Amino acid sequence: MTKLYTFCSAGTSSSLLVAKMQKAADARDLNMEILYFGESDIATKAQHADIILLSPQIKYREAKVRKDFTDKIVYTIGMQNYGLMKVDAILDDCVKLLEQSA
């Protein structure tokens, strides 16, 4: 099972996004666990993820997260995909990243 962990500043919009992403992943028969956490949980939770997704609000953390988790895929969700909840586009990007890292 591929673990996609989304990190955000507040969690309100991310909780909705993650629920929609999980539903879309299940509909596409993607074996994924998609969860969200607050920004303060990066240090403890990201180590268990296959892909670390950052919300646009914490894009400023991307360089540090990449440095701290060199063995992980780190992806900042684009503002448009995040704001419009384009979950299929986000999932497509994640699948491509997984294929590239294999």
MOPAC internal coordinates of N, CA, C and O (Angstrom, degrees):
PM7 1SCF
backbone

  N    0.0000 0     0.00 0     0.00 0    0    0    0
  C    1.4491 1     0.00 0     0.00 0    1    0    0
  C    1.5300 1   108.65 1     0.00 0    2    1    0
  O    1.2310 1   121.10 1   -49.66 1    3    2    1
  N    1.2994 1   115.51 1   130.34 1    3    2    1
  C    1.4586 1   121.85 1   178.06 1    5    3    2
  C    1.5212 1   109.06 1   -85.95 1    6    5    3
  O    1.2310 1   120.99 1   -48.46 1    7    6    5
  N    1.3191 1   115.71 1   131.54 1    7    6    5
  C    1.4591 1   120.90 1  -177.55 1    9    7    6
  C    1.5198 1   109.55 1  -105.37 1   10    9    7
  O    1.2310 1   121.13 1   -62.81 1   11   10    9
  N    1.3323 1   115.44 1   117.19 1   11   10    9
  C    1.4629 1   123.20 1   175.15 1   13   11   10
  C    1.5152 1   106.98 1  -107.95 1   14   13   11
  O    1.2310 1   120.75 1   -66.71 1   15   14   13
  N    1.3200 1   116.17 1   113.29 1   15   14   13
  C    1.4551 1   120.32 1  -179.68 1   17   15   14
  C    1.5195 1   108.67 1  -111.83 1   18   17   15
  O    1.2310 1   121.33 1   -57.51 1   19   18   17
  N    1.3229 1   115.07 1   122.49 1   19   18   17
  C    1.4545 1   122.30 1  -179.07 1   21   19   18
  C    1.5228 1   109.22 1   -99.51 1   22   21   19
  O    1.2310 1   121.08 1   -46.74 1   23   22   21
  N    1.3251 1   115.54 1   133.26 1   23   22   21
  C    1.4631 1   121.14 1   178.81 1   25   23   22
  C    1.5233 1   108.56 1  -119.19 1   26   25   23
  O    1.2310 1   121.42 1   -43.16 1   27   26   25
  N    1.3246 1   114.88 1   136.84 1   27   26   25
  C    1.4647 1   119.62 1  -176.99 1   29   27   26
  C    1.5307 1   109.43 1  -145.11 1   30   29   27
  O    1.2310 1   121.51 1    -6.89 1   31   30   29
  N    1.3159 1   114.72 1   173.11 1   31   30   29
  C    1.4642 1   118.71 1  -176.77 1   33   31   30
  C    1.5245 1   112.48 1   -78.89 1   34   33   31
  O    1.2310 1   119.69 1   134.77 1   35   34   33
  N    1.3232 1   118.19 1   -45.23 1   35   34   33
  C    1.4643 1   120.28 1  -175.61 1   37   35   34
  C    1.5264 1   113.14 1  -111.24 1   38   37   35
  O    1.2310 1   120.15 1   139.08 1   39   38   37
  N    1.3232 1   117.31 1   -40.92 1   39   38   37
  C    1.4515 1   120.18 1   177.59 1   41   39   38
  C    1.5088 1   115.86 1   102.56 1   42   41   39
  O    1.2310 1   119.92 1   165.20 1   43   42   41
  N    1.3038 1   117.76 1   -14.80 1   43   42   41
  C    1.4575 1   120.16 1  -176.15 1   45   43   42
  C    1.5180 1   111.87 1   -64.34 1   46   45   43
  O    1.2310 1   120.20 1   122.76 1   47   46   45
  N    1.3081 1   117.22 1   -57.24 1   47   46   45
  C    1.4649 1   119.86 1  -179.32 1   49   47   46
  C    1.5221 1   111.35 1   -72.62 1   50   49   47
  O    1.2310 1   120.23 1   148.93 1   51   50   49
  N    1.3162 1   117.16 1   -31.07 1   51   50   49
  C    1.4609 1   119.98 1  -179.93 1   53   51   50
  C    1.5193 1   112.48 1   -66.66 1   54   53   51
  O    1.2310 1   120.16 1   146.60 1   55   54   53
  N    1.3219 1   117.30 1   -33.40 1   55   54   53
  C    1.4628 1   119.17 1   179.40 1   57   55   54
  C    1.5254 1   110.48 1   -63.26 1   58   57   55
  O    1.2310 1   120.46 1   139.63 1   59   58   57
  N    1.3169 1   116.72 1   -40.37 1   59   58   57
  C    1.4607 1   121.24 1   177.42 1   61   59   58
  C    1.5244 1   110.85 1   -68.61 1   62   61   59
  O    1.2310 1   120.51 1   135.61 1   63   62   61
  N    1.3135 1   116.63 1   -44.39 1   63   62   61
  C    1.4648 1   121.40 1   178.87 1   65   63   62
  C    1.5243 1   111.05 1   -58.58 1   66   65   63
  O    1.2310 1   120.52 1   132.46 1   67   66   65
  N    1.3208 1   116.61 1   -47.54 1   67   66   65
  C    1.4573 1   121.47 1  -177.79 1   69   67   66
  C    1.5216 1   111.33 1   -64.40 1   70   69   67
  O    1.2310 1   120.00 1   140.29 1   71   70   69
  N    1.3153 1   117.61 1   -39.71 1   71   70   69
  C    1.4747 1   120.71 1   177.54 1   73   71   70
  C    1.5261 1   110.34 1   -61.75 1   74   73   71
  O    1.2310 1   120.59 1   137.35 1   75   74   73
  N    1.3269 1   116.48 1   -42.65 1   75   74   73
  C    1.4675 1   120.07 1   178.33 1   77   75   74
  C    1.5255 1   111.34 1   -68.47 1   78   77   75
  O    1.2310 1   120.54 1   141.72 1   79   78   77
  N    1.3191 1   116.57 1   -38.28 1   79   78   77
  C    1.4657 1   119.94 1   178.07 1   81   79   78
  C    1.5233 1   111.21 1   -63.10 1   82   81   79
  O    1.2310 1   120.48 1   136.21 1   83   82   81
  N    1.3303 1   116.70 1   -43.79 1   83   82   81
  C    1.4646 1   119.94 1  -179.75 1   85   83   82
  C    1.5179 1   110.55 1   -62.89 1   86   85   83
  O    1.2310 1   120.46 1   137.95 1   87   86   85
  N    1.3227 1   116.73 1   -42.05 1   87   86   85
  C    1.4642 1   121.07 1   179.00 1   89   87   86
  C    1.5301 1   110.19 1   -62.50 1   90   89   87
  O    1.2310 1   120.24 1   136.25 1   91   90   89
  N    1.3237 1   117.15 1   -43.75 1   91   90   89
  C    1.4649 1   121.22 1   179.39 1   93   91   90
  C    1.5262 1   111.03 1   -66.84 1   94   93   91
  O    1.2310 1   120.07 1   139.83 1   95   94   93
  N    1.3214 1   117.46 1   -40.17 1   95   94   93
  C    1.4659 1   121.06 1   178.62 1   97   95   94
  C    1.5214 1   110.61 1   -63.57 1   98   97   95
  O    1.2310 1   120.51 1   137.77 1   99   98   97
  N    1.3179 1   116.62 1   -42.23 1   99   98   97
  C    1.4651 1   120.89 1   178.04 1  101   99   98
  C    1.5270 1   110.80 1   -63.53 1  102  101   99
  O    1.2310 1   120.29 1   138.81 1  103  102  101
  N    1.3234 1   117.05 1   -41.19 1  103  102  101
  C    1.4675 1   121.39 1   179.51 1  105  103  102
  C    1.5308 1   111.50 1   -64.94 1  106  105  103
  O    1.2310 1   120.91 1   151.30 1  107  106  105
  N    1.3177 1   115.87 1   -28.70 1  107  106  105
  C    1.4685 1   120.92 1   179.78 1  109  107  106
  C    1.5312 1   111.98 1   -93.02 1  110  109  107
  O    1.2310 1   120.23 1  -173.15 1  111  110  109
  N    1.3197 1   117.17 1     6.85 1  111  110  109
  C    1.4672 1   122.87 1  -178.20 1  113  111  110
  C    1.5270 1   112.80 1    57.22 1  114  113  111
  O    1.2310 1   120.97 1  -144.54 1  115  114  113
  N    1.3203 1   115.75 1    35.46 1  115  114  113
  C    1.4627 1   120.82 1   173.83 1  117  115  114
  C    1.5224 1   107.37 1   -89.22 1  118  117  115
  O    1.2310 1   120.69 1   -52.73 1  119  118  117
  N    1.2842 1   116.29 1   127.27 1  119  118  117
  C    1.4557 1   121.39 1  -177.70 1  121  119  118
  C    1.5293 1   108.28 1   -83.15 1  122  121  119
  O    1.2310 1   120.92 1   -97.76 1  123  122  121
  N    1.3333 1   115.84 1    82.24 1  123  122  121
  C    1.4540 1   121.32 1  -174.66 1  125  123  122
  C    1.5180 1   111.84 1  -131.61 1  126  125  123
  O    1.2310 1   121.88 1   -35.93 1  127  126  125
  N    1.3103 1   114.00 1   144.07 1  127  126  125
  C    1.4623 1   122.07 1   170.03 1  129  127  126
  C    1.5294 1   105.19 1  -110.15 1  130  129  127
  O    1.2310 1   120.54 1   -61.94 1  131  130  129
  N    1.3141 1   116.57 1   118.06 1  131  130  129
  C    1.4564 1   121.47 1  -175.82 1  133  131  130
  C    1.5255 1   108.38 1  -118.43 1  134  133  131
  O    1.2310 1   121.14 1   -64.84 1  135  134  133
  N    1.3225 1   115.43 1   115.16 1  135  134  133
  C    1.4590 1   121.60 1  -177.10 1  137  135  134
  C    1.5210 1   109.64 1  -128.06 1  138  137  135
  O    1.2310 1   120.70 1   -16.94 1  139  138  137
  N    1.3123 1   116.27 1   163.06 1  139  138  137
  C    1.4577 1   119.90 1   174.94 1  141  139  138
  C    1.5196 1   110.16 1  -128.10 1  142  141  139
  O    1.2310 1   122.15 1   -28.81 1  143  142  141
  N    1.3251 1   113.50 1   151.19 1  143  142  141
  C    1.4572 1   121.65 1  -179.55 1  145  143  142
  C    1.5172 1   108.40 1  -142.43 1  146  145  143
  O    1.2310 1   121.21 1   -16.78 1  147  146  145
  N    1.2898 1   115.28 1   163.22 1  147  146  145
  C    1.4577 1   120.47 1   175.25 1  149  147  146
  C    1.5146 1   110.66 1   -76.55 1  150  149  147
  O    1.2310 1   121.24 1   -18.72 1  151  150  149
  N    1.2928 1   115.23 1   161.28 1  151  150  149
  C    1.4605 1   122.52 1  -179.77 1  153  151  150
  C    1.5294 1   111.54 1   -55.35 1  154  153  151
  O    1.2310 1   120.28 1   144.65 1  155  154  153
  N    1.3074 1   117.07 1   -35.35 1  155  154  153
  C    1.4671 1   121.34 1  -178.42 1  157  155  154
  C    1.5236 1   113.06 1   -68.69 1  158  157  155
  O    1.2310 1   120.06 1   167.44 1  159  158  157
  N    1.3319 1   117.50 1   -12.56 1  159  158  157
  C    1.4666 1   121.07 1  -178.98 1  161  159  158
  C    1.5302 1   113.54 1   -93.64 1  162  161  159
  O    1.2310 1   119.87 1  -179.92 1  163  162  161
  N    1.3099 1   117.85 1     0.08 1  163  162  161
  C    1.4651 1   119.95 1  -176.43 1  165  163  162
  C    1.5247 1   111.42 1   -55.48 1  166  165  163
  O    1.2310 1   120.19 1   131.75 1  167  166  165
  N    1.3110 1   117.23 1   -48.25 1  167  166  165
  C    1.4667 1   121.33 1  -175.52 1  169  167  166
  C    1.5298 1   113.16 1   -58.61 1  170  169  167
  O    1.2310 1   120.04 1   145.50 1  171  170  169
  N    1.3276 1   117.53 1   -34.50 1  171  170  169
  C    1.4621 1   120.30 1  -175.62 1  173  171  170
  C    1.5279 1   114.10 1   -98.26 1  174  173  171
  O    1.2310 1   119.91 1   150.08 1  175  174  173
  N    1.3082 1   117.77 1   -29.92 1  175  174  173
  C    1.4712 1   120.82 1  -174.39 1  177  175  174
  C    1.5241 1   114.03 1   -96.98 1  178  177  175
  O    1.2310 1   119.98 1   147.14 1  179  178  177
  N    1.3239 1   117.64 1   -32.86 1  179  178  177
  C    1.4705 1   120.68 1  -173.64 1  181  179  178
  C    1.5239 1   112.80 1   -62.40 1  182  181  179
  O    1.2310 1   120.42 1   151.68 1  183  182  181
  N    1.3097 1   116.80 1   -28.32 1  183  182  181
  C    1.4643 1   120.19 1  -179.31 1  185  183  182
  C    1.5339 1   112.37 1   -62.18 1  186  185  183
  O    1.2310 1   120.12 1   160.06 1  187  186  185
  N    1.3193 1   117.37 1   -19.94 1  187  186  185
  C    1.4660 1   121.63 1  -178.55 1  189  187  186
  C    1.5289 1   112.93 1   -95.57 1  190  189  187
  O    1.2310 1   120.35 1   176.47 1  191  190  189
  N    1.3231 1   116.93 1    -3.53 1  191  190  189
  C    1.4652 1   121.57 1  -176.58 1  193  191  190
  C    1.5259 1   111.01 1   -89.30 1  194  193  191
  O    1.2310 1   121.21 1   -27.14 1  195  194  193
  N    1.3315 1   115.30 1   152.86 1  195  194  193
  C    1.4639 1   120.68 1   168.72 1  197  195  194
  C    1.5177 1   109.59 1   -88.13 1  198  197  195
  O    1.2310 1   121.03 1   141.86 1  199  198  197
  N    1.3361 1   115.63 1   -38.14 1  199  198  197
  C    1.4585 1   121.57 1   174.41 1  201  199  198
  C    1.5251 1   108.04 1  -127.52 1  202  201  199
  O    1.2310 1   121.22 1   -51.90 1  203  202  201
  N    1.3215 1   115.28 1   128.10 1  203  202  201
  C    1.4554 1   122.18 1   175.74 1  205  203  202
  C    1.5262 1   106.70 1   -97.02 1  206  205  203
  O    1.2310 1   121.01 1   -66.81 1  207  206  205
  N    1.3192 1   115.67 1   113.19 1  207  206  205
  C    1.4594 1   121.19 1   178.63 1  209  207  206
  C    1.5228 1   108.81 1   -99.71 1  210  209  207
  O    1.2310 1   120.87 1   -50.90 1  211  210  209
  N    1.3069 1   115.93 1   129.10 1  211  210  209
  C    1.4552 1   120.69 1   177.33 1  213  211  210
  C    1.5196 1   109.01 1  -109.40 1  214  213  211
  O    1.2310 1   120.67 1   -45.10 1  215  214  213
  N    1.3066 1   116.33 1   134.90 1  215  214  213
  C    1.4625 1   119.52 1   176.16 1  217  215  214
  C    1.5290 1   108.09 1   -71.77 1  218  217  215
  O    1.2310 1   120.12 1   -22.84 1  219  218  217
  N    1.3233 1   117.37 1   157.16 1  219  218  217
  C    1.4640 1   119.90 1  -179.96 1  221  219  218
  C    1.5353 1   113.23 1   -57.21 1  222  221  219
  O    1.2310 1   120.37 1   151.37 1  223  222  221
  N    1.3211 1   116.90 1   -28.63 1  223  222  221
  C    1.4611 1   121.03 1  -178.04 1  225  223  222
  C    1.5277 1   113.04 1   -65.42 1  226  225  223
  O    1.2310 1   120.32 1   157.03 1  227  226  225
  N    1.3373 1   116.99 1   -22.97 1  227  226  225
  C    1.4657 1   119.30 1   179.99 1  229  227  226
  C    1.5328 1   111.24 1  -118.39 1  230  229  227
  O    1.2310 1   120.90 1  -152.19 1  231  230  229
  N    1.3016 1   115.88 1    27.81 1  231  230  229
  C    1.4633 1   121.01 1   176.86 1  233  231  230
  C    1.5322 1   110.93 1   -54.77 1  234  233  231
  O    1.2310 1   120.50 1   147.72 1  235  234  233
  N    1.3049 1   116.64 1   -32.28 1  235  234  233
  C    1.4687 1   120.66 1  -179.82 1  237  235  234
  C    1.5280 1   112.52 1   -59.44 1  238  237  235
  O    1.2310 1   119.62 1   162.44 1  239  238  237
  N    1.3224 1   118.33 1   -17.56 1  239  238  237
  C    1.4706 1   122.68 1  -179.99 1  241  239  238
  C    1.5286 1   113.07 1   -88.00 1  242  241  239
  O    1.2310 1   120.34 1   172.67 1  243  242  241
  N    1.3274 1   116.95 1    -7.33 1  243  242  241
  C    1.4641 1   120.61 1  -172.00 1  245  243  242
  C    1.5323 1   113.29 1   -55.96 1  246  245  243
  O    1.2310 1   119.32 1   131.74 1  247  246  245
  N    1.3067 1   118.90 1   -48.26 1  247  246  245
  C    1.4698 1   121.26 1  -177.54 1  249  247  246
  C    1.5284 1   111.11 1   -59.85 1  250  249  247
  O    1.2310 1   120.23 1   136.47 1  251  250  249
  N    1.3188 1   117.17 1   -43.53 1  251  250  249
  C    1.4668 1   120.31 1  -179.98 1  253  251  250
  C    1.5257 1   111.39 1   -67.52 1  254  253  251
  O    1.2310 1   120.36 1   139.36 1  255  254  253
  N    1.3162 1   116.93 1   -40.64 1  255  254  253
  C    1.4668 1   120.28 1   179.19 1  257  255  254
  C    1.5279 1   109.56 1   -63.83 1  258  257  255
  O    1.2310 1   119.96 1   137.00 1  259  258  257
  N    1.3231 1   117.69 1   -43.00 1  259  258  257
  C    1.4676 1   120.51 1   176.90 1  261  259  258
  C    1.5272 1   111.16 1   -60.17 1  262  261  259
  O    1.2310 1   120.65 1   139.59 1  263  262  261
  N    1.3250 1   116.36 1   -40.41 1  263  262  261
  C    1.4693 1   121.31 1   179.69 1  265  263  262
  C    1.5259 1   111.19 1   -67.28 1  266  265  263
  O    1.2310 1   120.65 1   139.29 1  267  266  265
  N    1.3285 1   116.37 1   -40.71 1  267  266  265
  C    1.4671 1   121.21 1  -177.46 1  269  267  266
  C    1.5257 1   113.01 1   -76.65 1  270  269  267
  O    1.2310 1   120.19 1   154.19 1  271  270  269
  N    1.3374 1   117.24 1   -25.81 1  271  270  269
  C    1.4673 1   121.07 1  -175.55 1  273  271  270
  C    1.5299 1   109.61 1  -128.53 1  274  273  271
  O    1.2310 1   121.26 1  -114.13 1  275  274  273
  N    1.3108 1   115.19 1    65.87 1  275  274  273
  C    1.4657 1   121.10 1  -175.00 1  277  275  274
  C    1.5259 1   112.78 1   -65.18 1  278  277  275
  O    1.2310 1   119.92 1   158.40 1  279  278  277
  N    1.3123 1   117.75 1   -21.60 1  279  278  277
  C    1.4588 1   121.22 1  -179.20 1  281  279  278
  C    1.5288 1   112.87 1   -92.46 1  282  281  279
  O    1.2310 1   120.20 1  -173.61 1  283  282  281
  N    1.3234 1   117.23 1     6.39 1  283  282  281
  C    1.4705 1   121.66 1  -177.70 1  285  283  282
  C    1.5243 1   110.68 1  -114.03 1  286  285  283
  O    1.2310 1   121.48 1   -23.59 1  287  286  285
  N    1.3119 1   114.77 1   156.41 1  287  286  285
  C    1.4610 1   120.88 1   170.39 1  289  287  286
  C    1.5208 1   106.70 1   -84.32 1  290  289  287
  O    1.2310 1   120.73 1   -52.94 1  291  290  289
  N    1.3225 1   116.22 1   127.06 1  291  290  289
  C    1.4637 1   121.41 1   178.63 1  293  291  290
  C    1.5246 1   106.92 1  -117.36 1  294  293  291
  O    1.2310 1   121.10 1   -51.45 1  295  294  293
  N    1.3174 1   115.51 1   128.55 1  295  294  293
  C    1.4643 1   121.19 1  -175.67 1  297  295  294
  C    1.5227 1   109.31 1  -138.91 1  298  297  295
  O    1.2310 1   120.88 1   -56.48 1  299  298  297
  N    1.3270 1   115.93 1   123.52 1  299  298  297
  C    1.4591 1   120.18 1   173.75 1  301  299  298
  C    1.5213 1   108.17 1   -92.44 1  302  301  299
  O    1.2310 1   120.93 1   -56.45 1  303  302  301
  N    1.2996 1   115.83 1   123.55 1  303  302  301
  C    1.4631 1   121.51 1  -179.38 1  305  303  302
  C    1.5312 1   108.63 1   -68.99 1  306  305  303
  O    1.2310 1   120.76 1   -47.72 1  307  306  305
  N    1.3161 1   116.15 1   132.28 1  307  306  305
  C    1.4557 1   120.68 1   178.52 1  309  307  306
  C    1.5146 1   111.52 1   -63.43 1  310  309  307
  O    1.2310 1   121.04 1   -33.28 1  311  310  309
  N    1.3182 1   115.62 1   146.72 1  311  310  309
  C    1.4662 1   121.20 1  -176.96 1  313  311  310
  C    1.5302 1   112.35 1   -57.40 1  314  313  311
  O    1.2310 1   120.43 1   137.29 1  315  314  313
  N    1.3218 1   116.78 1   -42.71 1  315  314  313
  C    1.4636 1   119.67 1  -178.46 1  317  315  314
  C    1.5317 1   111.04 1   -66.56 1  318  317  315
  O    1.2310 1   120.25 1   133.14 1  319  318  317
  N    1.3268 1   117.14 1   -46.86 1  319  318  317
  C    1.4653 1   119.85 1   178.65 1  321  319  318
  C    1.5197 1   111.35 1   -62.47 1  322  321  319
  O    1.2310 1   120.59 1   142.42 1  323  322  321
  N    1.3221 1   116.48 1   -37.58 1  323  322  321
  C    1.4631 1   120.96 1   179.57 1  325  323  322
  C    1.5268 1   110.86 1   -69.45 1  326  325  323
  O    1.2310 1   120.77 1   129.06 1  327  326  325
  N    1.3174 1   116.13 1   -50.94 1  327  326  325
  C    1.4599 1   120.71 1  -175.96 1  329  327  326
  C    1.5147 1   113.50 1   -65.24 1  330  329  327
  O    1.2310 1   120.72 1   143.36 1  331  330  329
  N    1.3378 1   116.23 1   -36.64 1  331  330  329
  C    1.4664 1   120.60 1  -179.47 1  333  331  330
  C    1.5305 1   112.11 1   -92.96 1  334  333  331
  O    1.2310 1   121.12 1  -177.03 1  335  334  333
  N    1.3294 1   115.46 1     2.97 1  335  334  333
  C    1.4728 1   122.25 1   179.31 1  337  335  334
  C    1.5279 1   111.36 1    53.45 1  338  337  335
  O    1.2310 1   120.69 1  -131.04 1  339  338  337
  N    1.3023 1   116.28 1    48.96 1  339  338  337
  C    1.4658 1   121.94 1   177.36 1  341  339  338
  C    1.5271 1   108.63 1   -82.29 1  342  341  339
  O    1.2310 1   121.80 1  -104.95 1  343  342  341
  N    1.3181 1   114.15 1    75.05 1  343  342  341
  C    1.4613 1   120.18 1  -172.93 1  345  343  342
  C    1.5205 1   112.55 1   -65.48 1  346  345  343
  O    1.2310 1   119.89 1   145.28 1  347  346  345
  N    1.3269 1   117.81 1   -34.72 1  347  346  345
  C    1.4623 1   119.01 1   179.23 1  349  347  346
  C    1.5233 1   111.09 1   -65.98 1  350  349  347
  O    1.2310 1   120.00 1   142.04 1  351  350  349
  N    1.3088 1   117.61 1   -37.96 1  351  350  349
  C    1.4650 1   120.93 1   177.57 1  353  351  350
  C    1.5278 1   110.56 1   -65.69 1  354  353  351
  O    1.2310 1   120.36 1   138.95 1  355  354  353
  N    1.3093 1   116.92 1   -41.05 1  355  354  353
  C    1.4707 1   120.89 1   178.65 1  357  355  354
  C    1.5273 1   109.94 1   -65.09 1  358  357  355
  O    1.2310 1   120.55 1   135.51 1  359  358  357
  N    1.3299 1   116.56 1   -44.49 1  359  358  357
  C    1.4641 1   120.11 1   178.22 1  361  359  358
  C    1.5291 1   111.28 1   -63.55 1  362  361  359
  O    1.2310 1   120.30 1   139.35 1  363  362  361
  N    1.3277 1   117.02 1   -40.65 1  363  362  361
  C    1.4661 1   120.14 1   176.97 1  365  363  362
  C    1.5234 1   110.60 1   -58.41 1  366  365  363
  O    1.2310 1   120.36 1   136.03 1  367  366  365
  N    1.3200 1   116.92 1   -43.97 1  367  366  365
  C    1.4643 1   120.65 1   178.46 1  369  367  366
  C    1.5296 1   110.68 1   -61.84 1  370  369  367
  O    1.2310 1   120.39 1   137.69 1  371  370  369
  N    1.3129 1   116.87 1   -42.31 1  371  370  369
  C    1.4656 1   120.73 1  -179.82 1  373  371  370
  C    1.5245 1   111.49 1   -64.29 1  374  373  371
  O    1.2310 1   120.29 1   137.13 1  375  374  373
  N    1.3263 1   117.05 1   -42.87 1  375  374  373
  C    1.4697 1   120.46 1   178.47 1  377  375  374
  C    1.5246 1   110.00 1   -61.90 1  378  377  375
  O    1.2310 1   120.18 1   137.29 1  379  378  377
  N    1.3254 1   117.27 1   -42.71 1  379  378  377
  C    1.4734 1   120.58 1   177.66 1  381  379  378
  C    1.5195 1   111.69 1   -61.51 1  382  381  379
  O    1.2310 1   120.46 1   136.74 1  383  382  381
  N    1.3177 1   116.72 1   -43.26 1  383  382  381
  C    1.4570 1   120.70 1   178.96 1  385  383  382
  C    1.5257 1   111.53 1   -62.61 1  386  385  383
  O    1.2310 1   120.54 1   139.98 1  387  386  385
  N    1.3245 1   116.57 1   -40.02 1  387  386  385
  C    1.4606 1   120.40 1   177.54 1  389  387  386
  C    1.5275 1   111.14 1   -64.44 1  390  389  387
  O    1.2310 1   120.67 1   137.64 1  391  390  389
  N    1.3260 1   116.32 1   -42.36 1  391  390  389
  C    1.4538 1   120.22 1   178.52 1  393  391  390
  C    1.5176 1   111.46 1   -63.50 1  394  393  391
  O    1.2310 1   120.17 1   140.04 1  395  394  393
  N    1.3227 1   117.29 1   -39.96 1  395  394  393
  C    1.4584 1   121.70 1   179.86 1  397  395  394
  C    1.5169 1   112.68 1   -67.63 1  398  397  395
  O    1.2310 1   120.40 1   149.45 1  399  398  397
  N    1.3208 1   116.83 1   -30.55 1  399  398  397
  C    1.4598 1   120.62 1  -177.77 1  401  399  398
  C    1.5358 1   112.74 1   -85.41 1  402  401  399
  O    1.2310 1   120.56 1   167.72 1  403  402  401
  N    1.3176 1   116.54 1   -12.28 1  403  402  401
  C    1.4763 1   119.77 1  -177.03 1  405  403  402
  C    1.5150 1   112.12 1   -73.04 1  406  405  403
  O    1.2310 1   120.10 1   180.00 1  407  406  405

